């Protein structure tokens, strides 16, 4: 198995530590630990290693699923990794070769690089500038050996929120070919009117998410995979060889974030995301730049005139003003760059001011 370097993480490794402001941050601003009881008691393993059964049952109810159809993981990254390994790894289809995945792009690199390491991937690109998805193109990409269709909704980096009609059409395509629709839904609850999760659509739906992007709890590294029990059991089997159990502290705080504090957290974060989106929109209009009305806290912005591509522009910004943006080249679109607007308001305003100096 071989996997390509994670371009975005390499970019961050090169520039993030010496920069002042992360305008490439893809999540909402972090909540203070003081908001929660962070003492879980003794620091042992979570038993069983797939997570506390009662807590898994509570999470499963959100999807119309049972406790055994939920696996707690170390963030969404592990949930996706274990899901792909279960669906596409050697022998997953009863044979000796990995399976095939259809992946909607641009997207977070792990959603196509990991499946490509286990099997084969066909990418179906969104069409700029509105980043609409052609469902027929997905249908044409499906093969007899296709095991999974992969969607990120709302999308990272574009902020495109695919409609319920589109998602249901993808689900039907997956179900008709005995494949699964796996949807990374980390930004779903930042929408003013969130769509139902994919795992609630039927037996062929798989949802992955975490408390990172919408809740502002990235440091917990707490997420989950929900869906078909056979897939979840296979993922759990692999998990025992990776992180073994979810974080004890993560599970302890997650109960609070998904319990008595959830309504307040999501209300605050949705309001922040909406306000910051408007601030960035005004900034873009001032500098004749464009994006496509994003949902979540990421936008894909056209590269300003005078720069060869997104990498040249982003490198100029970080070297001259110590502000990190994400080049669109890393997502396969060199004429764009990704901006994240979920960070604290003062940092966002300072970052925009600095970028404005480069544009000026």
N, C-alpha and C positions, 0 to 999 in steps of 0.2 A: 504494500500500500504506500502510495506517495501522495503528498498534499502540497499545494503551492503555498508560498509565504503569504501571510495575511497582510495585504498591502496597506490597509488603513492603520492597523496596529503598528506596522513598521514606520509609517509616517508619523504617528504619535510618538513613537520611541525616539525618533530623530529630533522632534521639535517641542514636545509637550513640556518636558521638565524645565526647559530654559525660558518658556514663554510666560507671559503675565495673565493672559485671558484665553480660555478655551471656547471659542465660538464654533468649534466643531463638536462640542459635547452633544450627545444625541438623546439625553434624558432630561427630566425635570430636575430642578434644583434639589439638593439633598436635604432631608429633614434632620433635625438635631436628635441625637440619641437620647437626650434628656426628655424627649416627648414620650418615651416608652419605659416600661419596666424591663431592664435588660438582664436581670438575674434569673437564669433558668434553673438554678439549683446546682446540682452536681454536673460536671462536664463529662458526661458519658456519651455513648452513641445514642442516636435515635433508634428505638426498637419498636417494630421491625424496621429494617433499613429502607423501606420504601416510604416511611413516614408514619406518624401517629394515625391509627385507623379512624378514630373519631374525627380528627381534623381533615383527613382525606375524604371522609364521607361528607363533611360540610362543604368542602371545595367541590366535590363531585355534584352536589345538588345544584350548583350554579350552571351546570351543563346538562342536567338531567341524567347524570351518570352515577354509578355506584362507587364505593370507596376503592374497590379493587380495579377500577378503571382510571385511577389517579396515581401518578408517581411523583413524589417530591424530589426535586433536583437542585443542583448547585447553579441556580440561575437558568435563564432560557437557553443559554449556550449549551449546557449539558443536556437539557431536555431535547433540543434539536439533534444534537450529536447522537444521543442514545436512540432516538426515534429513527434516524437515518440508518444507523448501524443495524437496528432490528429489521428494517424493511429492505435494505440494500446490501448488507454484508454478505460475504461469500457463504453460499448455502442457505441464505434467507428464503429463497424461493424453492428450496428442496433440492437444488442442484449445486454445482460447484462454482458458478459465476455470480457476480453481483448483478443486481437488477438495474432498471432504468428509471430516471426521474425526469420530469418536465418541470422546469423552474422559471417562474415569472421574474424577469429582470428589468431594470437594475434593482438590486437588493443588497442586503447585508451579505458580505462575501461568504460567510460560513454557510449560508443557505444554498450555495451552489458548489463551493469548493469541497465541503465535506461529502455531499453525495457523489461528486466526481471522484473522490478518493476510494469510495466503496463500490461504485458502479459506473454507469454512463449517465450523462446529463445532456438534455436538449434545452436550450434557453429560448424562451419566448419573450421578446422585448416589448416593453410598453412604448407607446408612440408619443414623443414630445410634440408640442409643448404641453398638451393636456394630460399626457401619460395615461391614456385610456388603454384598456386591455382588449385585444381581439380574441374573444372566446373561440372563434373558429380556428385561429392559429394554434391555440392549445390543443384543440381536437386533432388537428393535422399532425401535431408533434407526438401524439400518443402512439405507442407500439404495443404489440401483444405482451411484451415483457415489462411494460411500465408498471412500477409498483407504487409510485406516489407522484402527485402534482403538488408543487410547493408554492405557497403564496405568503406574502408578508402584508398584512392589512390592519391599519394604515401602513403604507409603504415607506420604507427607509431606503433611499434618501429623498424621494420626491414629495412625500406627504400625501400622496394620492390615496383616497379612501374609496375602494371599490364598492359598488353598490351591492345591496342584498341580492338583487337579480343576478349580477355577475357572479357572486360567490356561489349562489345556488346552482348556477349553470356549470361552474367548475365542479361542484360536488356531484352533480348528475353525471358528468363525464367520467369522474373517478369511479363512481359506483357502477356505471355501465361496463367498465372494463376490469372490475374486481381490483381496482387500485384504491388508494387513500388520497384524500385531500388533507395535507398538513398545512396549517396556517399558523404562522408566528404572529401572535396578537398582542405584543408587548405595549403597543400604543392605543389599543382599542378603547380603553376606558378614559382616555383623554378627550375623546369625541364628545360633543354636546349630547348627541343621541347615538350611543354605541349600538352597533349591529349585534345580533345574537352570535355567540361564539360558534365556530365551525363544528366543534365536537357535539353541539346540541342539534345539528342538522340530521344526524343519523349515524348508523354503525360505521360508515366509511369516513367520518370526520375525525381529525386529530387536531387538538389545539395545544399550543405551547405558549407560555407566558411566564412572567415573574413580577416581583414587586419593585423592579428597577426603574423602568421608564415612566410609568404612570404614577407610581406612589412615592418616588424619590428616596428609595431605600436600596440603592445599588450595593452598598457595602454588606448587606445581609447575605447576598448571593443565594437567594431563595426563589425557586421557580417550580414549575410542574408541567408534566405531560398528561393530557387527558384524552381518552379514546378507547378503542377496541381493546378488550382485556388481553387478547393474545399478543398484540403489539406491546402493550404496557408491561406484561409479564416478561417478554423478551428483553425489553429495555431495562427492567429491574434486574434481570440476570446479569446484563452487562454492567449495570451500575455497581453491583457488588465488587466488580473488578476495577472500578474507577474511584469514585468518592465514598463508596460504601454506604454511608447514610447522609441525609441532608444535615445542614448545620443545626446543632441544638439551639443555639441562640437565635439563628434565623427563624426556626420554626416557632420559637417562643414569642418573638416580636411579631412574626407574621400573623399569629392568632389575634393580636391586638389590632394590627393594621387592617385585617379583614373583618374585624369585629366592631367594637364600639367606636373606633376611630375612623373607620373607612369613609363614611359619608362626608365628614369634615375634610379629610385628606383630599379626596377626589374633587370636592367643591373648590377648595383652595387651588389645587393644581390646574383644574380646567380654567379657572378664572385667570391664573397667571399665564397659561399658555395662550389664551385668547388675547389678553392684553399685549403680550410680547409679540404675537403674530402681527397685530396692528402696528406696533412700533417699527417692526422690520419692514412691513409693507410701505409705510411712509418713507422710510430710508431708501428703499429700492426705487420708489417713484421719484424721489429727489435726484437719484443718480442714474436714472434711465436704465435700470436693471429689471429683469422679469423673473417671476416664478409662477407656479400654478397652485394658488390658493391652498396651502397645505393643511392637513389635519395632523395633530400631534405637535411635535416640537422640532421638526426638521423641514427645511425647504431646499429645493434644488434650484440654484440661481444661475442665470446666464453670465458667462465670463465677460467682464468689461472690455470695451474696445481698447486696443493697444497692447493686449497680452496674447501670446501665442495660444495658450490653453489654460486650463484650470490649475495645472501644476505650477506654471510660471507665475500666475496671479497669486496663488496661495503662498508660494515661497517668498514672493516679494512682500506680502503682508506680514508674514511671520518674521522675516529678517529685518524689515524696517520698523515694524510697530509691535512686534512680540505678541501677535494675536494669531491663534491657530484656527484655520479653516480646513475643510477637507476637499481636496481636488476631485472633480468629477471623473478624472481619468481612472481613479481607483474603483469606480463603479461602471467603467466602460463608456463614459460620456465626457470626453475631454472639453467640450464647450460649456460645461457647467461646473459649479462648485457647491458643496453642501454647507449650509449654515445651520447651526443649532441655536434655538432661542429659548431654551428652558432654564438657563442659568439665572442667578439672582439679578434683579432689575438693574442695580447699579453696575454690575459687571457687563450686562448686555449693552447698556447705554455707552459705557466707556469703550467697549469693543467696537461698537458701530462708529463711534467718533474716530477711533484710530483707523478703521478701514476707510472711513470717509477721507482721511488725510491722504491715504494712498491714491484714492480715486481722484482727489483734487489735484 
